[in-house]
Amino acid sequence: MIVADRLRSTLAKRNISQAELARRVGVSQQTIAKLVGGSAYNSRYLHKIARELATTPAYLTGETDDPENNGPRDQFTAEERDWVDLLRNLGPADRKAALQLVRTIAHSARSPTLQVPGADYRGEGQ
């Protein structure tokens, strides 16, 4: 059973809206609103919700008072998790192309001699 107060306070602490959490987890905003409001107590997405909030299912269900206890091992930011999710949705050829593009951008950021004078790697003025 998810403790609504814990879910609500963890959302606030992480500065994540209900809509954003719903998007990341793959459920409707109404599903998250029911959990936060206490009108729903269970979700088959509990582990995903906990991962996105960088806490544990045990904390969200009141089994422990330590939000970090045996928490997620990865320390990815929300943006980094978005990158991974996007890459997973690409086919092998597109994934390879995306990797090459990011490597090129990262290299040009370290080596400005490859850039057009007065422009950054996006072609914009500096």
N, CA and C atoms as a LAMMPS dump frame, in Angstrom:
ITEM: TIMESTEP
0
ITEM: NUMBER OF ATOMS
378
ITEM: BOX BOUNDS ff ff ff
-5.0000000000000000e+02 5.0000000000000000e+02
-5.0000000000000000e+02 5.0000000000000000e+02
-5.0000000000000000e+02 5.0000000000000000e+02
ITEM: ATOMS id mol type element x y z
1 1 1 N 0.845 -1.181 0
2 1 2 C 0 0 0
3 1 3 C 0.89 1.244 0
4 2 1 N 0.731 2.069 -0.982
5 2 2 C 1.518 3.301 -1.095
6 2 3 C 0.985 4.335 -0.108
7 3 1 N 1.895 4.939 0.636
8 3 2 C 1.53 5.99 1.581
9 3 3 C 1.504 7.312 0.816
10 4 1 N 0.315 7.884 0.677
11 4 2 C 0.122 9.08 -0.147
12 4 3 C 1.003 10.238 0.303
13 5 1 N 1.13 10.452 1.6
14 5 2 C 1.952 11.56 2.1
15 5 3 C 3.414 11.41 1.683
16 6 1 N 3.903 10.188 1.709
17 6 2 C 5.299 9.966 1.313
18 6 3 C 5.489 10.22 -0.179
19 7 1 N 4.549 9.77 -0.955
20 7 2 C 4.634 10.007 -2.393
21 7 3 C 4.581 11.501 -2.688
22 8 1 N 3.648 12.191 -2.058
23 8 2 C 3.486 13.633 -2.268
24 8 3 C 4.743 14.392 -1.842
25 9 1 N 5.29 14.068 -0.671
26 9 2 C 6.475 14.791 -0.188
27 9 3 C 7.713 14.471 -1.024
28 10 1 N 7.813 13.238 -1.517
29 10 2 C 8.963 12.88 -2.349
30 10 3 C 8.888 13.576 -3.699
31 11 1 N 7.689 13.685 -4.258
32 11 2 C 7.519 14.456 -5.491
33 11 3 C 7.973 15.898 -5.278
34 12 1 N 7.551 16.498 -4.181
35 12 2 C 7.921 17.888 -3.895
36 12 3 C 9.43 18.019 -3.68
37 13 1 N 9.998 17.086 -2.933
38 13 2 C 11.434 17.122 -2.649
39 13 3 C 12.253 17.02 -3.931
40 14 1 N 11.813 16.193 -4.862
41 14 2 C 12.524 15.995 -6.124
42 14 3 C 12.119 17.021 -7.185
43 15 1 N 11.144 17.86 -6.83
44 15 2 C 10.649 18.89 -7.738
45 15 3 C 10.155 18.282 -9.065
46 16 1 N 9.346 17.236 -8.925
47 16 2 C 8.774 16.548 -10.075
48 16 3 C 7.255 16.664 -9.982
49 17 1 N 6.628 17.062 -11.06
50 17 2 C 5.168 17.175 -11.077
51 17 3 C 4.536 15.799 -11.263
52 18 1 N 3.268 15.707 -10.948
53 18 2 C 2.536 14.462 -11.16
54 18 3 C 2.563 14.088 -12.645
55 19 1 N 2.374 15.072 -13.49
56 19 2 C 2.361 14.82 -14.932
57 19 3 C 3.707 14.294 -15.413
58 20 1 N 4.79 14.866 -14.909
59 20 2 C 6.128 14.423 -15.313
60 20 3 C 6.39 13.002 -14.829
61 21 1 N 6.009 12.706 -13.584
62 21 2 C 6.188 11.351 -13.071
63 21 3 C 5.381 10.364 -13.91
64 22 1 N 4.164 10.726 -14.227
65 22 2 C 3.312 9.855 -15.042
66 22 3 C 3.965 9.589 -16.392
67 23 1 N 4.52 10.624 -17.017
68 23 2 C 5.178 10.465 -18.315
69 23 3 C 6.359 9.51 -18.211
70 24 1 N 7.166 9.692 -17.184
71 24 2 C 8.354 8.856 -17.013
72 24 3 C 8 7.402 -16.739
73 25 1 N 6.937 7.185 -15.978
74 25 2 C 6.548 5.833 -15.59
75 25 3 C 5.73 5.146 -16.689
76 26 1 N 5.032 5.955 -17.484
77 26 2 C 4.212 5.39 -18.547
78 26 3 C 2.785 5.121 -18.129
79 27 1 N 2.273 5.968 -17.235
80 27 2 C 0.88 5.872 -16.794
81 27 3 C 0.22 7.222 -17.001
82 28 1 N -1.079 7.285 -16.762
83 28 2 C -1.778 8.563 -16.899
84 28 3 C -1.522 9.438 -15.662
85 29 1 N -1.686 10.731 -15.859
86 29 2 C -1.538 11.654 -14.738
87 29 3 C -2.605 11.371 -13.689
88 30 1 N -3.775 10.927 -14.118
89 30 2 C -4.86 10.61 -13.192
90 30 3 C -4.469 9.46 -12.262
91 31 1 N -3.702 8.501 -12.768
92 31 2 C -3.23 7.392 -11.937
93 31 3 C -2.35 7.913 -10.815
94 32 1 N -1.43 8.805 -11.16
95 32 2 C -0.543 9.381 -10.141
96 32 3 C -1.356 10.236 -9.171
97 33 1 N -2.304 11.008 -9.688
98 33 2 C -3.138 11.855 -8.826
99 33 3 C -3.908 11.02 -7.806
100 34 1 N -4.404 9.862 -8.207
101 34 2 C -5.125 8.983 -7.28
102 34 3 C -4.196 8.466 -6.184
103 35 1 N -2.966 8.131 -6.551
104 35 2 C -1.996 7.667 -5.557
105 35 3 C -1.617 8.784 -4.594
106 36 1 N -1.376 9.974 -5.137
107 36 2 C -1.003 11.122 -4.31
108 36 3 C -2.167 11.547 -3.411
109 37 1 N -3.379 11.461 -3.938
110 37 2 C -4.559 11.86 -3.183
111 37 3 C -5.053 10.822 -2.191
112 38 1 N -4.526 9.611 -2.276
113 38 2 C -4.92 8.572 -1.34
114 38 3 C -6.164 7.797 -1.743
115 39 1 N -6.691 8.045 -2.928
116 39 2 C -7.869 7.293 -3.355
117 39 3 C -7.483 5.969 -4.024
118 40 1 N -6.209 5.78 -4.307
119 40 2 C -5.672 4.499 -4.774
120 40 3 C -4.444 4.2 -3.916
121 41 1 N -4.257 2.941 -3.615
122 41 2 C -3.174 2.589 -2.693
123 41 3 C -2.124 1.667 -3.29
124 42 1 N -2.444 1.052 -4.395
125 42 2 C -1.52 0.104 -5.005
126 42 3 C -1.29 0.462 -6.466
127 43 1 N -0.127 0.055 -6.943
128 43 2 C 0.184 0.234 -8.36
129 43 3 C 1.165 -0.838 -8.771
130 44 1 N 0.912 -1.421 -9.922
131 44 2 C 1.874 -2.391 -10.436
132 44 3 C 3.138 -1.689 -10.902
133 45 1 N 3.124 -0.374 -10.92
134 45 2 C 4.27 0.434 -11.333
135 45 3 C 5.075 0.958 -10.143
136 46 1 N 4.85 0.393 -8.964
137 46 2 C 5.512 0.869 -7.746
138 46 3 C 7.027 0.944 -7.908
139 47 1 N 7.642 -0.079 -8.481
140 47 2 C 9.096 -0.074 -8.634
141 47 3 C 9.565 1.021 -9.585
142 48 1 N 8.814 1.239 -10.652
143 48 2 C 9.174 2.313 -11.587
144 48 3 C 9.004 3.677 -10.925
145 49 1 N 7.932 3.836 -10.174
146 49 2 C 7.691 5.103 -9.467
147 49 3 C 8.838 5.369 -8.502
148 50 1 N 9.204 4.356 -7.723
149 50 2 C 10.303 4.512 -6.765
150 50 3 C 11.605 4.851 -7.474
151 51 1 N 11.891 4.183 -8.583
152 51 2 C 13.129 4.455 -9.326
153 51 3 C 13.165 5.897 -9.815
154 52 1 N 12.058 6.36 -10.377
155 52 2 C 12.016 7.731 -10.901
156 52 3 C 12.152 8.768 -9.792
157 53 1 N 11.745 8.416 -8.59
158 53 2 C 11.847 9.347 -7.462
159 53 3 C 13.119 9.123 -6.648
160 54 1 N 13.989 8.243 -7.135
161 54 2 C 15.263 7.94 -6.47
162 54 3 C 15.045 7.526 -5.02
163 55 1 N 14.079 6.654 -4.814
164 55 2 C 13.819 6.11 -3.482
165 55 3 C 13.519 4.625 -3.647
166 56 1 N 12.93 4.023 -2.63
167 56 2 C 12.649 2.595 -2.678
168 56 3 C 11.153 2.329 -2.563
169 57 1 N 10.709 1.2 -3.09
170 57 2 C 9.315 0.805 -2.876
171 57 3 C 9 0.658 -1.391
172 58 1 N 9.967 0.163 -0.625
173 58 2 C 9.752 -0.014 0.817
174 58 3 C 9.467 1.321 1.504
175 59 1 N 10.14 2.369 1.081
176 59 2 C 9.879 3.685 1.677
177 59 3 C 8.492 4.183 1.287
178 60 1 N 8.133 4.055 0.023
179 60 2 C 6.836 4.557 -0.444
180 60 3 C 5.667 3.798 0.165
181 61 1 N 5.889 2.554 0.571
182 61 2 C 4.816 1.767 1.176
183 61 3 C 4.852 1.785 2.699
184 62 1 N 5.795 2.517 3.274
185 62 2 C 5.854 2.644 4.726
186 62 3 C 6.552 1.499 5.434
187 63 1 N 7.208 0.623 4.697
188 63 2 C 7.915 -0.496 5.318
189 63 3 C 9.21 -0.063 5.998
190 64 1 N 9.756 1.053 5.56
191 64 2 C 10.967 1.607 6.16
192 64 3 C 10.829 3.118 6.191
193 65 1 N 11.549 3.732 7.126
194 65 2 C 11.532 5.194 7.213
195 65 3 C 12.724 5.819 6.502
196 66 1 N 13.595 4.991 5.955
197 66 2 C 14.793 5.477 5.278
198 66 3 C 14.554 5.486 3.767
199 67 1 N 14.415 6.68 3.17
200 67 2 C 14.15 6.732 1.726
201 67 3 C 15.321 6.259 0.876
202 68 1 N 16.508 6.167 1.459
203 68 2 C 17.699 5.769 0.712
204 68 3 C 18.04 4.297 0.905
205 69 1 N 17.442 3.623 1.871
206 69 2 C 17.778 2.249 2.215
207 69 3 C 17.635 1.324 1.01
208 70 1 N 18.769 0.789 0.59
209 70 2 C 18.797 -0.107 -0.567
210 70 3 C 18.153 0.525 -1.795
211 71 1 N 18.356 1.816 -1.948
212 71 2 C 17.777 2.546 -3.063
213 71 3 C 18.399 2.155 -4.383
214 72 1 N 17.94 2.788 -5.421
215 72 2 C 18.455 2.467 -6.748
216 72 3 C 19.96 2.664 -6.822
217 73 1 N 20.621 1.765 -7.491
218 73 2 C 22.078 1.829 -7.613
219 73 3 C 22.519 2.93 -8.578
220 74 1 N 21.751 3.13 -9.634
221 74 2 C 22.162 4.148 -10.596
222 74 3 C 21.833 5.535 -10.056
223 75 1 N 22.659 6.46 -10.396
224 75 2 C 22.463 7.839 -9.964
225 75 3 C 22.222 8.72 -11.179
226 76 1 N 21.517 8.168 -12.169
227 76 2 C 21.21 8.936 -13.365
228 76 3 C 20.253 10.074 -13.025
229 77 1 N 20.46 11.182 -13.685
230 77 2 C 19.494 12.271 -13.585
231 77 3 C 18.294 11.91 -14.45
232 78 1 N 17.23 12.655 -14.307
233 78 2 C 16.044 12.421 -15.125
234 78 3 C 16.381 12.591 -16.604
235 79 1 N 17.199 13.587 -16.913
236 79 2 C 17.59 13.815 -18.305
237 79 3 C 18.39 12.641 -18.852
238 80 1 N 19.298 12.086 -18.037
239 80 2 C 20.082 10.942 -18.486
240 80 3 C 19.192 9.71 -18.703
241 81 1 N 18.209 9.521 -17.829
242 81 2 C 17.274 8.412 -18.025
243 81 3 C 16.461 8.619 -19.299
244 82 1 N 16.107 9.874 -19.598
245 82 2 C 15.408 10.17 -20.855
246 82 3 C 16.264 9.771 -22.057
247 83 1 N 17.56 10.096 -22.007
248 83 2 C 18.473 9.726 -23.089
249 83 3 C 18.462 8.211 -23.283
250 84 1 N 18.59 7.482 -22.192
251 84 2 C 18.626 6.02 -22.282
252 84 3 C 17.323 5.487 -22.859
253 85 1 N 16.201 6.008 -22.382
254 85 2 C 14.899 5.567 -22.897
255 85 3 C 14.774 5.852 -24.392
256 86 1 N 15.209 7.03 -24.805
257 86 2 C 15.144 7.373 -26.231
258 86 3 C 16.033 6.449 -27.061
259 87 1 N 17.228 6.185 -26.581
260 87 2 C 18.141 5.309 -27.313
261 87 3 C 17.59 3.893 -27.437
262 88 1 N 16.932 3.426 -26.386
263 88 2 C 16.356 2.074 -26.416
264 88 3 C 15.26 1.948 -27.473
265 89 1 N 14.63 3.049 -27.828
266 89 2 C 13.558 3.016 -28.812
267 89 3 C 14.065 3.095 -30.248
268 90 1 N 15.362 3.316 -30.418
269 90 2 C 15.935 3.407 -31.76
270 90 3 C 16.333 2.034 -32.283
271 91 1 N 16.275 1.893 -33.581
272 91 2 C 16.795 0.685 -34.215
273 91 3 C 18.31 0.725 -34.218
274 92 1 N 18.951 -0.399 -34.51
275 92 2 C 20.415 -0.471 -34.457
276 92 3 C 21.123 0.573 -35.317
277 93 1 N 20.663 0.812 -36.527
278 93 2 C 21.332 1.785 -37.404
279 93 3 C 21.177 3.205 -36.858
280 94 1 N 19.976 3.539 -36.386
281 94 2 C 19.76 4.874 -35.824
282 94 3 C 20.534 5.056 -34.526
283 95 1 N 20.624 4.004 -33.726
284 95 2 C 21.389 4.073 -32.478
285 95 3 C 22.858 4.34 -32.776
286 96 1 N 23.383 3.655 -33.781
287 96 2 C 24.783 3.858 -34.18
288 96 3 C 25 5.288 -34.669
289 97 1 N 24.054 5.806 -35.468
290 97 2 C 24.161 7.177 -35.978
291 97 3 C 24.096 8.188 -34.838
292 98 1 N 23.202 7.958 -33.88
293 98 2 C 23.071 8.867 -32.735
294 98 3 C 24.357 8.871 -31.908
295 99 1 N 24.937 7.701 -31.704
296 99 2 C 26.185 7.603 -30.948
297 99 3 C 27.303 8.369 -31.651
298 100 1 N 27.38 8.215 -32.965
299 100 2 C 28.406 8.936 -33.724
300 100 3 C 28.193 10.447 -33.634
301 101 1 N 26.951 10.877 -33.726
302 101 2 C 26.64 12.296 -33.624
303 101 3 C 27.061 12.862 -32.263
304 102 1 N 26.723 12.158 -31.196
305 102 2 C 27.081 12.628 -29.855
306 102 3 C 28.593 12.631 -29.677
307 103 1 N 29.268 11.613 -30.193
308 103 2 C 30.737 11.603 -30.113
309 103 3 C 31.339 12.789 -30.865
310 104 1 N 30.795 13.096 -32.026
311 104 2 C 31.289 14.23 -32.815
312 104 3 C 31.086 15.531 -32.054
313 105 1 N 29.919 15.703 -31.48
314 105 2 C 29.634 16.919 -30.708
315 105 3 C 30.563 17.016 -29.508
316 106 1 N 30.734 15.903 -28.785
317 106 2 C 31.607 15.905 -27.605
318 106 3 C 33.049 16.21 -27.995
319 107 1 N 33.496 15.65 -29.113
320 107 2 C 34.862 15.897 -29.573
321 107 3 C 35.049 17.357 -29.973
322 108 1 N 34.07 17.909 -30.695
323 108 2 C 34.205 19.294 -31.143
324 108 3 C 34.138 20.264 -29.97
325 109 1 N 33.463 19.882 -28.913
326 109 2 C 33.418 20.744 -27.726
327 109 3 C 34.783 20.794 -27.047
328 110 1 N 35.546 19.689 -27.144
329 110 2 C 36.891 19.639 -26.548
330 110 3 C 37.957 20.189 -27.484
331 111 1 N 37.684 20.176 -28.776
332 111 2 C 38.666 20.562 -29.767
333 111 3 C 38.092 21.646 -30.684
334 112 1 N 38.105 22.893 -30.229
335 112 2 C 37.471 23.955 -31.005
336 112 3 C 38.128 24.248 -32.348
337 113 1 N 39.285 23.658 -32.637
338 113 2 C 39.948 23.932 -33.916
339 113 3 C 39.15 23.383 -35.091
340 114 1 N 38.23 22.459 -34.847
341 114 2 C 37.425 21.899 -35.922
342 114 3 C 36.228 22.774 -36.261
343 115 1 N 36.023 23.803 -35.484
344 115 2 C 34.842 24.636 -35.664
345 115 3 C 35.116 25.8 -36.617
346 116 1 N 34.051 26.3 -37.185
347 116 2 C 34.123 27.507 -37.991
348 116 3 C 34.399 28.669 -37.052
349 117 1 N 35.352 29.522 -37.369
350 117 2 C 35.642 30.649 -36.481
351 117 3 C 34.382 31.467 -36.19
352 118 1 N 34.185 31.767 -34.931
353 118 2 C 33.042 32.586 -34.518
354 118 3 C 31.748 31.816 -34.377
355 119 1 N 31.767 30.486 -34.531
356 119 2 C 30.555 29.684 -34.4
357 119 3 C 30.832 28.482 -33.51
358 120 1 N 29.831 28.088 -32.739
359 120 2 C 29.99 26.878 -31.948
360 120 3 C 29.622 25.672 -32.805
361 121 1 N 29.61 24.475 -32.22
362 121 2 C 29.373 23.28 -33.012
363 121 3 C 27.969 23.214 -33.598
364 122 1 N 27.058 24.046 -33.12
365 122 2 C 25.715 24.095 -33.682
366 122 3 C 25.627 25.098 -34.832
367 123 1 N 26.75 25.788 -35.128
368 123 2 C 26.754 26.78 -36.176
369 123 3 C 26.266 28.134 -35.696
370 124 1 N 26.1 28.268 -34.375
371 124 2 C 25.613 29.529 -33.808
372 124 3 C 26.798 30.388 -33.373
373 125 1 N 26.6 31.677 -33.366
374 125 2 C 27.659 32.595 -32.938
375 125 3 C 28.013 32.407 -31.487
376 126 1 N 29.266 32.666 -31.169
377 126 2 C 29.711 32.51 -29.777
378 126 3 C 29.631 33.804 -29.022
